[in-house]
Amino acid sequence: MLEVDWKRLARTTFQHRCPACGDGELFSEGYRIHDRCPSCGTDLRGEHGAHYGGPIVLGYTVGGVTGLLVLTALGWAFGLRTWVVWTSVGALVLSIFLAYRTCKAFWVWFLYATDEIGEAGEWGEG
């Protein structure tokens, strides 16, 4: 069974840090993750495409929930009007972009915790 240190999970996810050491910056630029942690050298690559599917699903889930909450709150207060629907769609799209780095950081932690990505030198060069 997977043992979870919830404080470390929250800190490394929301601060976008390496799941192994908690010190190294996870992202090199934008949404791109370092191949190796700049602090401890842990291999963060994983299999080809390992960093895409999970964060996308998580990001769209966050966006969908946000859009529904905004639609519910504004719809309750003002009724179902055109501007309420478009505001909800805008909140949905904006929240996907704002949450994606954190979703990706969580996914890297998940891959590390389940031994899908590993310690320095575990993967061959190339």
N, CA, C and O atoms as CSV, one atom per row, in Angstrom:
chain,resi,resn,atom,element,x,y,z
A,1,MET,N,N,0.838,-1.179,0.000
A,1,MET,CA,C,0.000,0.000,0.000
A,1,MET,C,C,0.887,1.248,0.000
A,1,MET,O,O,1.953,1.271,0.615
A,2,LEU,N,N,0.436,2.250,-0.682
A,2,LEU,CA,C,1.176,3.494,-0.832
A,2,LEU,C,C,1.078,4.321,0.444
A,2,LEU,O,O,-0.015,4.686,0.877
A,3,GLU,N,N,2.242,4.616,1.045
A,3,GLU,CA,C,2.287,5.481,2.219
A,3,GLU,C,C,2.396,6.927,1.755
A,3,GLU,O,O,3.268,7.256,0.950
A,4,VAL,N,N,1.531,7.781,2.248
A,4,VAL,CA,C,1.493,9.169,1.789
A,4,VAL,C,C,1.840,10.109,2.929
A,4,VAL,O,O,1.209,10.085,3.985
A,5,ASP,N,N,2.851,10.936,2.703
A,5,ASP,CA,C,3.174,12.030,3.610
A,5,ASP,C,C,2.429,13.247,3.076
A,5,ASP,O,O,2.904,13.916,2.158
A,6,TRP,N,N,1.268,13.534,3.648
A,6,TRP,CA,C,0.369,14.557,3.116
A,6,TRP,C,C,0.978,15.953,3.139
A,6,TRP,O,O,0.736,16.745,2.229
A,7,LYS,N,N,1.767,16.265,4.168
A,7,LYS,CA,C,2.411,17.583,4.225
A,7,LYS,C,C,3.414,17.740,3.090
A,7,LYS,O,O,3.460,18.778,2.431
A,8,ARG,N,N,4.213,16.707,2.866
A,8,ARG,CA,C,5.207,16.756,1.790
A,8,ARG,C,C,4.520,16.800,0.423
A,8,ARG,O,O,4.954,17.519,-0.477
A,9,LEU,N,N,3.448,16.027,0.280
A,9,LEU,CA,C,2.689,16.040,-0.969
A,9,LEU,C,C,2.170,17.444,-1.266
A,9,LEU,O,O,2.335,17.948,-2.377
A,10,ALA,N,N,1.551,18.067,-0.285
A,10,ALA,CA,C,0.996,19.408,-0.482
A,10,ALA,C,C,2.094,20.425,-0.766
A,10,ALA,O,O,1.947,21.269,-1.650
A,11,ARG,N,N,3.186,20.348,-0.026
A,11,ARG,CA,C,4.267,21.320,-0.207
A,11,ARG,C,C,4.917,21.187,-1.576
A,11,ARG,O,O,5.089,22.186,-2.274
A,12,THR,N,N,5.283,19.968,-1.973
A,12,THR,CA,C,5.949,19.793,-3.262
A,12,THR,C,C,5.009,20.062,-4.434
A,12,THR,O,O,5.448,20.541,-5.480
A,13,THR,N,N,3.726,19.761,-4.272
A,13,THR,CA,C,2.770,19.993,-5.356
A,13,THR,C,C,2.498,21.471,-5.551
A,13,THR,O,O,2.600,21.970,-6.671
A,14,PHE,N,N,2.156,22.181,-4.493
A,14,PHE,CA,C,1.770,23.583,-4.629
A,14,PHE,C,C,2.961,24.523,-4.811
A,14,PHE,O,O,2.803,25.631,-5.323
A,15,GLN,N,N,4.152,24.088,-4.395
A,15,GLN,CA,C,5.344,24.910,-4.622
A,15,GLN,C,C,6.105,24.478,-5.870
A,15,GLN,O,O,7.134,25.065,-6.204
A,16,HIS,N,N,5.600,23.444,-6.569
A,16,HIS,CA,C,6.195,22.929,-7.801
A,16,HIS,C,C,7.647,22.516,-7.589
A,16,HIS,O,O,8.549,22.973,-8.291
A,17,ARG,N,N,7.853,21.642,-6.606
A,17,ARG,CA,C,9.198,21.173,-6.249
A,17,ARG,C,C,9.363,19.688,-6.563
A,17,ARG,O,O,8.381,18.977,-6.777
A,18,CYS,N,N,10.600,19.231,-6.587
A,18,CYS,CA,C,10.936,17.830,-6.830
A,18,CYS,C,C,10.293,16.956,-5.756
A,18,CYS,O,O,10.386,17.284,-4.573
A,19,PRO,N,N,9.638,15.844,-6.138
A,19,PRO,CA,C,9.016,14.988,-5.141
A,19,PRO,C,C,10.020,14.198,-4.297
A,19,PRO,O,O,9.680,13.726,-3.212
A,20,ALA,N,N,11.250,14.052,-4.788
A,20,ALA,CA,C,12.248,13.284,-4.054
A,20,ALA,C,C,12.900,14.092,-2.941
A,20,ALA,O,O,12.948,13.649,-1.793
A,21,CYS,N,N,13.404,15.287,-3.280
A,21,CYS,CA,C,14.144,16.082,-2.290
A,21,CYS,C,C,13.326,17.248,-1.739
A,21,CYS,O,O,13.585,17.717,-0.631
A,22,GLY,N,N,12.348,17.716,-2.500
A,22,GLY,CA,C,11.538,18.849,-2.069
A,22,GLY,C,C,12.201,20.195,-2.256
A,22,GLY,O,O,11.627,21.221,-1.888
A,23,ASP,N,N,13.410,20.216,-2.825
A,23,ASP,CA,C,14.146,21.468,-2.987
A,23,ASP,C,C,14.202,21.945,-4.431
A,23,ASP,O,O,13.989,23.128,-4.698
A,24,GLY,N,N,14.485,21.049,-5.359
A,24,GLY,CA,C,14.683,21.424,-6.755
A,24,GLY,C,C,13.413,21.907,-7.429
A,24,GLY,O,O,12.332,21.362,-7.208
A,25,GLU,N,N,13.554,22.934,-8.254
A,25,GLU,CA,C,12.429,23.467,-9.021
A,25,GLU,C,C,12.004,22.409,-10.041
A,25,GLU,O,O,12.853,21.843,-10.730
A,26,LEU,N,N,10.714,22.140,-10.143
A,26,LEU,CA,C,10.198,21.095,-11.021
A,26,LEU,C,C,10.158,21.543,-12.481
A,26,LEU,O,O,10.471,20.759,-13.378
A,27,PHE,N,N,9.778,22.786,-12.723
A,27,PHE,CA,C,9.599,23.271,-14.091
A,27,PHE,C,C,10.800,24.088,-14.545
A,27,PHE,O,O,11.329,24.914,-13.801
A,28,SER,N,N,11.220,23.838,-15.790
A,28,SER,CA,C,12.319,24.625,-16.348
A,28,SER,C,C,11.783,25.907,-16.974
A,28,SER,O,O,12.393,26.967,-16.834
A,29,GLU,N,N,10.657,25.820,-17.657
A,29,GLU,CA,C,10.000,26.993,-18.249
A,29,GLU,C,C,8.574,26.602,-18.604
A,29,GLU,O,O,8.326,25.477,-19.037
A,30,GLY,N,N,7.655,27.507,-18.425
A,30,GLY,CA,C,6.256,27.237,-18.770
A,30,GLY,C,C,5.749,25.967,-18.114
A,30,GLY,O,O,5.719,25.846,-16.889
A,31,TYR,N,N,5.353,25.030,-18.952
A,31,TYR,CA,C,4.840,23.745,-18.466
A,31,TYR,C,C,5.857,22.621,-18.634
A,31,TYR,O,O,5.523,21.457,-18.412
A,32,ARG,N,N,7.083,22.941,-19.018
A,32,ARG,CA,C,8.115,21.937,-19.276
A,32,ARG,C,C,8.803,21.538,-17.972
A,32,ARG,O,O,9.254,22.386,-17.202
A,33,ILE,N,N,8.873,20.226,-17.745
A,33,ILE,CA,C,9.501,19.683,-16.542
A,33,ILE,C,C,10.964,19.359,-16.847
A,33,ILE,O,O,11.291,18.873,-17.930
A,34,HIS,N,N,11.838,19.635,-15.877
A,34,HIS,CA,C,13.249,19.266,-16.019
A,34,HIS,C,C,13.364,17.753,-16.243
A,34,HIS,O,O,12.560,16.982,-15.719
A,35,ASP,N,N,14.357,17.339,-17.018
A,35,ASP,CA,C,14.619,15.909,-17.174
A,35,ASP,C,C,15.109,15.308,-15.864
A,35,ASP,O,O,14.740,14.193,-15.498
A,36,ARG,N,N,15.939,16.062,-15.172
A,36,ARG,CA,C,16.459,15.651,-13.862
A,36,ARG,C,C,16.312,16.814,-12.893
A,36,ARG,O,O,16.371,17.979,-13.288
A,37,CYS,N,N,16.121,16.492,-11.635
A,37,CYS,CA,C,16.017,17.531,-10.612
A,37,CYS,C,C,17.339,18.285,-10.544
A,37,CYS,O,O,18.397,17.666,-10.432
A,38,PRO,N,N,17.293,19.621,-10.609
A,38,PRO,CA,C,18.537,20.391,-10.536
A,38,PRO,C,C,19.218,20.295,-9.178
A,38,PRO,O,O,20.402,20.613,-9.066
A,39,SER,N,N,18.506,19.868,-8.151
A,39,SER,CA,C,19.073,19.800,-6.808
A,39,SER,C,C,19.652,18.417,-6.488
A,39,SER,O,O,20.804,18.314,-6.065
A,40,CYS,N,N,18.862,17.353,-6.687
A,40,CYS,CA,C,19.306,16.009,-6.280
A,40,CYS,C,C,19.602,15.079,-7.444
A,40,CYS,O,O,20.168,14.005,-7.240
A,41,GLY,N,N,19.232,15.468,-8.665
A,41,GLY,CA,C,19.527,14.644,-9.832
A,41,GLY,C,C,18.537,13.531,-10.103
A,41,GLY,O,O,18.788,12.700,-10.977
A,42,THR,N,N,17.426,13.478,-9.393
A,42,THR,CA,C,16.422,12.447,-9.616
A,42,THR,C,C,15.871,12.544,-11.035
A,42,THR,O,O,15.545,13.631,-11.512
A,43,ASP,N,N,15.773,11.398,-11.700
A,43,ASP,CA,C,15.242,11.355,-13.057
A,43,ASP,C,C,13.736,11.603,-13.010
A,43,ASP,O,O,12.997,10.843,-12.383
A,44,LEU,N,N,13.288,12.656,-13.667
A,44,LEU,CA,C,11.879,13.035,-13.665
A,44,LEU,C,C,11.195,12.756,-14.998
A,44,LEU,O,O,10.037,13.129,-15.188
A,45,ARG,N,N,11.900,12.100,-15.926
A,45,ARG,CA,C,11.372,11.908,-17.277
A,45,ARG,C,C,10.245,10.896,-17.345
A,45,ARG,O,O,9.177,11.212,-17.869
A,46,GLY,N,N,10.442,9.719,-16.847
A,46,GLY,CA,C,9.443,8.666,-16.994
A,46,GLY,C,C,9.347,8.198,-18.435
A,46,GLY,O,O,10.170,8.564,-19.273
A,47,GLU,N,N,8.343,7.390,-18.716
A,47,GLU,CA,C,8.138,6.919,-20.082
A,47,GLU,C,C,7.671,8.061,-20.968
A,47,GLU,O,O,7.189,9.082,-20.478
A,48,HIS,N,N,7.814,7.885,-22.262
A,48,HIS,CA,C,7.378,8.914,-23.208
A,48,HIS,C,C,5.886,9.173,-23.028
A,48,HIS,O,O,5.078,8.247,-23.103
A,49,GLY,N,N,5.526,10.417,-22.793
A,49,GLY,CA,C,4.129,10.790,-22.634
A,49,GLY,C,C,3.569,10.597,-21.237
A,49,GLY,O,O,2.374,10.798,-21.024
A,50,ALA,N,N,4.404,10.213,-20.278
A,50,ALA,CA,C,3.916,9.940,-18.918
A,50,ALA,C,C,3.380,11.181,-18.227
A,50,ALA,O,O,2.556,11.076,-17.318
A,51,HIS,N,N,3.841,12.363,-18.649
A,51,HIS,CA,C,3.449,13.604,-17.982
A,51,HIS,C,C,2.264,14.303,-18.643
A,51,HIS,O,O,1.978,15.452,-18.308
A,52,TYR,N,N,1.569,13.653,-19.565
A,52,TYR,CA,C,0.536,14.357,-20.320
A,52,TYR,C,C,-0.882,13.945,-19.952
A,52,TYR,O,O,-1.690,14.801,-19.593
A,53,GLY,N,N,-1.205,12.667,-20.031
A,53,GLY,CA,C,-2.582,12.211,-19.841
A,53,GLY,C,C,-3.189,12.543,-18.495
A,53,GLY,O,O,-4.275,13.118,-18.429
A,54,GLY,N,N,-2.505,12.193,-17.427
A,54,GLY,CA,C,-3.022,12.437,-16.081
A,54,GLY,C,C,-3.266,13.893,-15.769
A,54,GLY,O,O,-4.351,14.240,-15.300
A,55,PRO,N,N,-2.285,14.775,-16.015
A,55,PRO,CA,C,-2.505,16.198,-15.732
A,55,PRO,C,C,-3.616,16.810,-16.577
A,55,PRO,O,O,-4.326,17.701,-16.111
A,56,ILE,N,N,-3.772,16.348,-17.803
A,56,ILE,CA,C,-4.850,16.874,-18.640
A,56,ILE,C,C,-6.204,16.504,-18.053
A,56,ILE,O,O,-7.102,17.343,-17.977
A,57,VAL,N,N,-6.351,15.255,-17.639
A,57,VAL,CA,C,-7.611,14.823,-17.024
A,57,VAL,C,C,-7.869,15.614,-15.744
A,57,VAL,O,O,-8.987,16.077,-15.517
A,58,LEU,N,N,-6.850,15.770,-14.913
A,58,LEU,CA,C,-7.008,16.534,-13.673
A,58,LEU,C,C,-7.344,17.997,-13.957
A,58,LEU,O,O,-8.205,18.575,-13.294
A,59,GLY,N,N,-6.672,18.596,-14.935
A,59,GLY,CA,C,-6.921,19.997,-15.278
A,59,GLY,C,C,-8.334,20.221,-15.788
A,59,GLY,O,O,-8.996,21.180,-15.390
A,60,TYR,N,N,-8.802,19.338,-16.670
A,60,TYR,CA,C,-10.168,19.471,-17.171
A,60,TYR,C,C,-11.202,19.214,-16.071
A,60,TYR,O,O,-12.281,19.806,-16.079
A,61,THR,N,N,-10.871,18.338,-15.137
A,61,THR,CA,C,-11.780,18.104,-14.012
A,61,THR,C,C,-11.886,19.353,-13.146
A,61,THR,O,O,-12.983,19.756,-12.762
A,62,VAL,N,N,-10.745,19.965,-12.841
A,62,VAL,CA,C,-10.757,21.222,-12.080
A,62,VAL,C,C,-11.553,22.288,-12.826
A,62,VAL,O,O,-12.357,23.001,-12.225
A,63,GLY,N,N,-11.331,22.398,-14.135
A,63,GLY,CA,C,-12.062,23.369,-14.940
A,63,GLY,C,C,-13.553,23.109,-14.960
A,63,GLY,O,O,-14.348,24.039,-14.832
A,64,GLY,N,N,-13.940,21.857,-15.118
A,64,GLY,CA,C,-15.360,21.514,-15.135
A,64,GLY,C,C,-16.049,21.803,-13.821
A,64,GLY,O,O,-17.159,22.335,-13.798
A,65,VAL,N,N,-15.398,21.455,-12.730
A,65,VAL,CA,C,-15.974,21.724,-11.403
A,65,VAL,C,C,-16.082,23.229,-11.176
A,65,VAL,O,O,-17.096,23.707,-10.666
A,66,THR,N,N,-15.044,23.978,-11.550
A,66,THR,CA,C,-15.076,25.433,-11.396
A,66,THR,C,C,-16.199,26.043,-12.226
A,66,THR,O,O,-16.948,26.889,-11.738
A,67,GLY,N,N,-16.314,25.614,-13.481
A,67,GLY,CA,C,-17.377,26.121,-14.340
A,67,GLY,C,C,-18.760,25.833,-13.788
A,67,GLY,O,O,-19.642,26.690,-13.830
A,68,LEU,N,N,-18.951,24.625,-13.270
A,68,LEU,CA,C,-20.254,24.276,-12.685
A,68,LEU,C,C,-20.548,25.077,-11.419
A,68,LEU,O,O,-21.686,25.484,-11.187
A,69,LEU,N,N,-19.529,25.299,-10.611
A,69,LEU,CA,C,-19.741,26.095,-9.396
A,69,LEU,C,C,-20.106,27.545,-9.731
A,69,LEU,O,O,-21.000,28.128,-9.116
A,70,VAL,N,N,-19.403,28.116,-10.713
A,70,VAL,CA,C,-19.715,29.492,-11.120
A,70,VAL,C,C,-21.115,29.551,-11.732
A,70,VAL,O,O,-21.888,30.463,-11.436
A,71,LEU,N,N,-21.438,28.581,-12.582
A,71,LEU,CA,C,-22.767,28.539,-13.194
A,71,LEU,C,C,-23.858,28.406,-12.142
A,71,LEU,O,O,-24.888,29.076,-12.219
A,72,THR,N,N,-23.631,27.541,-11.160
A,72,THR,CA,C,-24.616,27.346,-10.093
A,72,THR,C,C,-24.789,28.613,-9.265
A,72,THR,O,O,-25.914,29.031,-8.993
A,73,ALA,N,N,-23.667,29.229,-8.862
A,73,ALA,CA,C,-23.746,30.427,-8.017
A,73,ALA,C,C,-24.392,31.593,-8.753
A,73,ALA,O,O,-25.293,32.243,-8.222
A,74,LEU,N,N,-23.933,31.860,-9.978
A,74,LEU,CA,C,-24.503,32.977,-10.735
A,74,LEU,C,C,-25.920,32.677,-11.209
A,74,LEU,O,O,-26.768,33.568,-11.240
A,75,GLY,N,N,-26.173,31.438,-11.572
A,75,GLY,CA,C,-27.521,31.053,-11.984
A,75,GLY,C,C,-28.514,31.172,-10.853
A,75,GLY,O,O,-29.661,31.567,-11.063
A,76,TRP,N,N,-28.083,30.834,-9.662
A,76,TRP,CA,C,-28.935,30.964,-8.472
A,76,TRP,C,C,-29.251,32.441,-8.207
A,76,TRP,O,O,-30.387,32.795,-7.891
A,77,ALA,N,N,-28.241,33.288,-8.338
A,77,ALA,CA,C,-28.403,34.705,-8.019
A,77,ALA,C,C,-29.121,35.491,-9.120
A,77,ALA,O,O,-29.933,36.365,-8.816
A,78,PHE,N,N,-28.835,35.191,-10.405
A,78,PHE,CA,C,-29.335,36.027,-11.499
A,78,PHE,C,C,-30.223,35.290,-12.500
A,78,PHE,O,O,-30.774,35.904,-13.413
A,79,GLY,N,N,-30.359,33.986,-12.329
A,79,GLY,CA,C,-31.113,33.208,-13.318
A,79,GLY,C,C,-30.194,32.801,-14.464
A,79,GLY,O,O,-29.067,33.283,-14.577
A,80,LEU,N,N,-30.686,31.920,-15.294
A,80,LEU,CA,C,-29.870,31.399,-16.387
A,80,LEU,C,C,-29.934,32.362,-17.577
A,80,LEU,O,O,-30.818,32.263,-18.428
A,81,ARG,N,N,-28.997,33.275,-17.617
A,81,ARG,CA,C,-28.921,34.276,-18.678
A,81,ARG,C,C,-27.681,33.993,-19.534
A,81,ARG,O,O,-26.801,33.229,-19.138
A,82,THR,N,N,-27.629,34.604,-20.681
A,82,THR,CA,C,-26.515,34.379,-21.598
A,82,THR,C,C,-25.181,34.760,-20.970
A,82,THR,O,O,-24.216,34.003,-21.078
A,83,TRP,N,N,-25.105,35.906,-20.322
A,83,TRP,CA,C,-23.841,36.339,-19.730
A,83,TRP,C,C,-23.403,35.424,-18.595
A,83,TRP,O,O,-22.205,35.281,-18.350
A,84,VAL,N,N,-24.356,34.798,-17.893
A,84,VAL,CA,C,-24.022,33.855,-16.825
A,84,VAL,C,C,-23.343,32.624,-17.424
A,84,VAL,O,O,-22.344,32.139,-16.893
A,85,VAL,N,N,-23.884,32.129,-18.522
A,85,VAL,CA,C,-23.302,30.952,-19.177
A,85,VAL,C,C,-21.906,31.272,-19.698
A,85,VAL,O,O,-20.986,30.479,-19.498
A,86,TRP,N,N,-21.724,32.413,-20.359
A,86,TRP,CA,C,-20.420,32.773,-20.900
A,86,TRP,C,C,-19.399,33.068,-19.798
A,86,TRP,O,O,-18.212,32.786,-19.966
A,87,THR,N,N,-19.840,33.619,-18.701
A,87,THR,CA,C,-18.942,33.824,-17.565
A,87,THR,C,C,-18.486,32.484,-17.002
A,87,THR,O,O,-17.324,32.329,-16.623
A,88,SER,N,N,-19.386,31.526,-16.946
A,88,SER,CA,C,-19.046,30.185,-16.464
A,88,SER,C,C,-18.055,29.494,-17.395
A,88,SER,O,O,-17.118,28.838,-16.941
A,89,VAL,N,N,-18.268,29.646,-18.697
A,89,VAL,CA,C,-17.335,29.069,-19.672
A,89,VAL,C,C,-15.962,29.727,-19.541
A,89,VAL,O,O,-14.937,29.047,-19.595
A,90,GLY,N,N,-15.942,31.041,-19.369
A,90,GLY,CA,C,-14.675,31.745,-19.172
A,90,GLY,C,C,-13.946,31.282,-17.916
A,90,GLY,O,O,-12.728,31.103,-17.925
A,91,ALA,N,N,-14.700,31.090,-16.834
A,91,ALA,CA,C,-14.100,30.597,-15.592
A,91,ALA,C,C,-13.557,29.191,-15.774
A,91,ALA,O,O,-12.505,28.852,-15.232
A,92,LEU,N,N,-14.267,28.379,-16.530
A,92,LEU,CA,C,-13.824,27.009,-16.814
A,92,LEU,C,C,-12.487,27.026,-17.541
A,92,LEU,O,O,-11.544,26.356,-17.118
A,93,VAL,N,N,-12.394,27.778,-18.622
A,93,VAL,CA,C,-11.170,27.821,-19.430
A,93,VAL,C,C,-10.016,28.420,-18.631
A,93,VAL,O,O,-8.911,27.879,-18.640
A,94,LEU,N,N,-10.262,29.518,-17.950
A,94,LEU,CA,C,-9.217,30.163,-17.163
A,94,LEU,C,C,-8.690,29.249,-16.062
A,94,LEU,O,O,-7.484,29.190,-15.825
A,95,SER,N,N,-9.581,28.544,-15.396
A,95,SER,CA,C,-9.141,27.667,-14.304
A,95,SER,C,C,-8.319,26.489,-14.808
A,95,SER,O,O,-7.449,25.997,-14.090
A,96,ILE,N,N,-8.578,26.028,-16.030
A,96,ILE,CA,C,-7.759,24.950,-16.606
A,96,ILE,C,C,-6.319,25.429,-16.750
A,96,ILE,O,O,-5.386,24.727,-16.358
A,97,PHE,N,N,-6.136,26.625,-17.313
A,97,PHE,CA,C,-4.785,27.143,-17.503
A,97,PHE,C,C,-4.097,27.449,-16.176
A,97,PHE,O,O,-2.899,27.202,-16.033
A,98,LEU,N,N,-4.829,27.980,-15.214
A,98,LEU,CA,C,-4.233,28.328,-13.929
A,98,LEU,C,C,-3.882,27.092,-13.100
A,98,LEU,O,O,-2.918,27.119,-12.335
A,99,ALA,N,N,-4.640,26.027,-13.239
A,99,ALA,CA,C,-4.429,24.833,-12.416
A,99,ALA,C,C,-3.500,23.812,-13.056
A,99,ALA,O,O,-3.074,22.873,-12.384
A,100,TYR,N,N,-3.174,23.969,-14.338
A,100,TYR,CA,C,-2.451,22.915,-15.042
A,100,TYR,C,C,-1.064,22.632,-14.467
A,100,TYR,O,O,-0.690,21.465,-14.343
A,101,ARG,N,N,-0.297,23.646,-14.117
A,101,ARG,CA,C,1.042,23.408,-13.539
A,101,ARG,C,C,0.941,22.643,-12.223
A,101,ARG,O,O,1.738,21.740,-11.968
A,102,THR,N,N,-0.026,22.993,-11.392
A,102,THR,CA,C,-0.199,22.286,-10.122
A,102,THR,C,C,-0.662,20.856,-10.363
A,102,THR,O,O,-0.219,19.941,-9.669
A,103,CYS,N,N,-1.544,20.649,-11.331
A,103,CYS,CA,C,-1.972,19.288,-11.678
A,103,CYS,C,C,-0.790,18.467,-12.184
A,103,CYS,O,O,-0.659,17.287,-11.860
A,104,LYS,N,N,0.065,19.100,-12.978
A,104,LYS,CA,C,1.243,18.408,-13.494
A,104,LYS,C,C,2.228,18.094,-12.365
A,104,LYS,O,O,2.830,17.020,-12.354
A,105,ALA,N,N,2.397,19.015,-11.420
A,105,ALA,CA,C,3.269,18.769,-10.266
A,105,ALA,C,C,2.723,17.619,-9.420
A,105,ALA,O,O,3.494,16.787,-8.941
A,106,PHE,N,N,1.403,17.562,-9.231
A,106,PHE,CA,C,0.806,16.445,-8.499
A,106,PHE,C,C,1.057,15.141,-9.240
A,106,PHE,O,O,1.367,14.126,-8.617
A,107,TRP,N,N,0.927,15.157,-10.553
A,107,TRP,CA,C,1.112,13.934,-11.328
A,107,TRP,C,C,2.555,13.438,-11.252
A,107,TRP,O,O,2.792,12.231,-11.201
A,108,VAL,N,N,3.516,14.354,-11.244
A,108,VAL,CA,C,4.923,13.960,-11.081
A,108,VAL,C,C,5.120,13.320,-9.707
A,108,VAL,O,O,5.818,12.313,-9.585
A,109,TRP,N,N,4.509,13.900,-8.679
A,109,TRP,CA,C,4.586,13.289,-7.354
A,109,TRP,C,C,3.980,11.890,-7.387
A,109,TRP,O,O,4.559,10.957,-6.832
A,110,PHE,N,N,2.828,11.731,-8.024
A,110,PHE,CA,C,2.171,10.429,-8.118
A,110,PHE,C,C,3.052,9.415,-8.838
A,110,PHE,O,O,3.166,8.275,-8.388
A,111,LEU,N,N,3.681,9.808,-9.952
A,111,LEU,CA,C,4.578,8.909,-10.672
A,111,LEU,C,C,5.778,8.531,-9.814
A,111,LEU,O,O,6.233,7.387,-9.853
A,112,TYR,N,N,6.291,9.474,-9.045
A,112,TYR,CA,C,7.413,9.190,-8.155
A,112,TYR,C,C,6.987,8.237,-7.034
A,112,TYR,O,O,7.706,7.291,-6.713
A,113,ALA,N,N,5.821,8.486,-6.442
A,113,ALA,CA,C,5.345,7.665,-5.326
A,113,ALA,C,C,5.037,6.227,-5.749
A,113,ALA,O,O,5.121,5.306,-4.937
A,114,THR,N,N,4.684,6.040,-7.010
A,114,THR,CA,C,4.381,4.694,-7.506
A,114,THR,C,C,5.554,4.080,-8.266
A,114,THR,O,O,5.382,3.086,-8.971
A,115,ASP,N,N,6.742,4.662,-8.127
A,115,ASP,CA,C,7.983,4.172,-8.732
A,115,ASP,C,C,7.970,4.147,-10.254
A,115,ASP,O,O,8.662,3.328,-10.859
A,116,GLU,N,N,7.197,5.027,-10.885
A,116,GLU,CA,C,7.212,5.139,-12.341
A,116,GLU,C,C,8.367,6.022,-12.806
A,116,GLU,O,O,8.881,5.839,-13.910
A,117,ILE,N,N,8.771,6.963,-11.985
A,117,ILE,CA,C,9.994,7.723,-12.220
A,117,ILE,C,C,10.859,7.495,-11.005
A,117,ILE,O,O,10.355,7.213,-9.918
A,118,GLY,N,N,12.169,7.617,-11.185
A,118,GLY,CA,C,12.986,7.166,-10.075
A,118,GLY,C,C,14.213,7.973,-9.784
A,118,GLY,O,O,14.344,9.137,-10.163
A,119,GLU,N,N,15.107,7.311,-9.096
A,119,GLU,CA,C,16.336,7.925,-8.604
A,119,GLU,C,C,17.290,8.214,-9.735
A,119,GLU,O,O,17.137,7.709,-10.848
A,120,ALA,N,N,18.270,9.029,-9.438
A,120,ALA,CA,C,19.273,9.441,-10.435
A,120,ALA,C,C,19.974,8.228,-11.019
A,120,ALA,O,O,20.375,7.319,-10.292
A,121,GLY,N,N,20.117,8.222,-12.323
A,121,GLY,CA,C,20.849,7.156,-12.997
A,121,GLY,C,C,20.039,5.897,-13.272
A,121,GLY,O,O,20.572,4.955,-13.857
A,122,GLU,N,N,18.789,5.847,-12.876
A,122,GLU,CA,C,17.991,4.645,-13.066
A,122,GLU,C,C,17.689,4.408,-14.544
A,122,GLU,O,O,17.696,3.268,-15.009
A,123,TRP,N,N,17.426,5.478,-15.273
A,123,TRP,CA,C,17.140,5.372,-16.712
A,123,TRP,C,C,18.426,5.569,-17.488
A,123,TRP,O,O,19.289,6.349,-17.086
A,124,GLY,N,N,18.551,4.883,-18.569
A,124,GLY,CA,C,19.735,5.010,-19.398
A,124,GLY,C,C,19.786,6.360,-20.089
A,124,GLY,O,O,18.752,6.987,-20.317
A,125,GLU,N,N,20.974,6.800,-20.417
A,125,GLU,CA,C,21.128,8.061,-21.133
A,125,GLU,C,C,20.796,7.818,-22.603
A,125,GLU,O,O,21.473,7.047,-23.283
A,126,GLY,N,N,19.747,8.483,-23.083
A,126,GLY,CA,C,19.451,8.363,-24.520
A,126,GLY,C,C,18.160,7.780,-24.848
A,126,GLY,O,O,17.827,7.641,-26.025
